[in-house]
C-alpha cells in the first residue's frame, strides 16, 4: 500500500521547515500536491515560504511558529497533530554542537536532546494512532550518518541521532503490514546553498564539491524512499562512507579519527 494521496483534508507536516532540508521537503511535498503544516521557530520565514507555495502549487499551507525544543511550547502542537488527519510527518528539525561536551552550554545541550530525540518521539506518537486507524501514513525521520558511530566533540548530536536512527528503524519493524510507511533519512553533509569563499566553514573547505548533495536532491530521494517504504536512505558518498565506517569499523579506531576532525569544527 502506498502512502495516502493528498486530499483537501489531510496534511503533510514538516518540522524545521524554515531552512535547509526542511524547506526543500516542504517544496517537494507541495509539488506533489500535499497541503502542509510547517513548524519551526522562525515564523516570518515560513510565512514567506507559505505564500510562495500557495501561489505556485495551489495548496493550503499552515504555519506554526513553535520552539520544538521546549516541551511546554511543544505540547499544544503535539496535541493538535493528534487530532488532525496527518498523511505524512517529516520529523526533520534538529540542531548540533561541536567541541568537548564539558565546555558547552548545558542548557543548549539539553535543548538539543529535546529537539533531536524527545520531540521526534512525541510527534511520532501523536500522529501514529490516527495513521493506524486510517490504515495508512508516512513517517520520515531525519537521523544522520553521525548516529552510526561515536563522535568525540559531537557527542550530544551523535547520541541523539543514534536514538533517531534506531527508533525509526525499530518502529518500522513494528508497523509491518499496517499501511504506515516509515523511512530513516541518514545523510552526511548536505549543502543548503553555495558558500561564500570568504565565509566558508572548515567543512566547506575540506569536503570537495562533488561529494556534497543538495537539500533539493535529499528531499526528493527521501520522499521517493518513503513512498516505497524503504527502511533507510543515505544520500551522498560521505554519508554512505560514514554509514559503512560506523557499521563495520572497530569503534576504538573510528572514534579518535572522527573526533580529531570534529574538534576542528569546535574551533
Steps between C-alpha positions, in 0.01 A plus 500: 500500500627847414490799731170696492444722200454871570145614574337826606488373859828326565834669557871431474694635799858625472697603807808716462330644192666841512830389345704229333354156453176606670432772245588261218263235637219758518557604139518139379182402686313802361621405152342159559171665596506478879363777718735572785552583864841662542663520842814680617596792721528757220141574403584791269715285274236226487230755416705611199537137394128439552407790270725360230368144527136608499557708187710248309327174593148591614533320833399604849790587728466548876786648700577415862775714654603277790822413681488121489794475740276639778265227617245746641482687169507173307206348688218699330643424156527131585141499621383670181669241279334219694161638392587573135498279190876474448601317183876554537716609792852620419679508835786713374583772755841471661800689636865410559790611716873442467778478756555318832161463664639613837575842350160552338189672636305235698167669427563492126614136519173411675306692234684298237388175663143628519491606135697220336358212703209573735305716254543235230354244740214728612387599150521146369286368784251781441431417135539122512159402645318696230713352223433148629127569526493627140716212380772716349757770551863588456759590764838630387754551779819697440772311681858521386799298389653650816264283703683186389822558694655668805606856417706680762445877482153435360378279783148629562412523132635154420314350796168662412533392138578147616164512678325631188661234280416209728152620595406548135618161380357322805163670450499396137526138609200539728286649224540227240176443307320792669513732198722748688834557330806597705830611347822622656687782328865463606709746300854622536571866416222669301562833328212742537664774292831575330730652765679831467871410474580770755256350751539131419515268800771242553260234370442701180875527453585137578218324312529513118201645321412179314447317831224733619131433444243777482196547722275468196652167394484375859131590530409339170670167558380487862134537404545249217644257757209564736257425219672163450517439876878468486661458841789746461614751241858630514561782251854578391832319500609643836184379670543155347862492611411603855230234511742231390767618743252510787364157419816303433805681645613443862374792709830528683658587164221715357445724806847664515505562125162667473547672836809678371310625198204618707727677747589738217131579455487601866776750435 
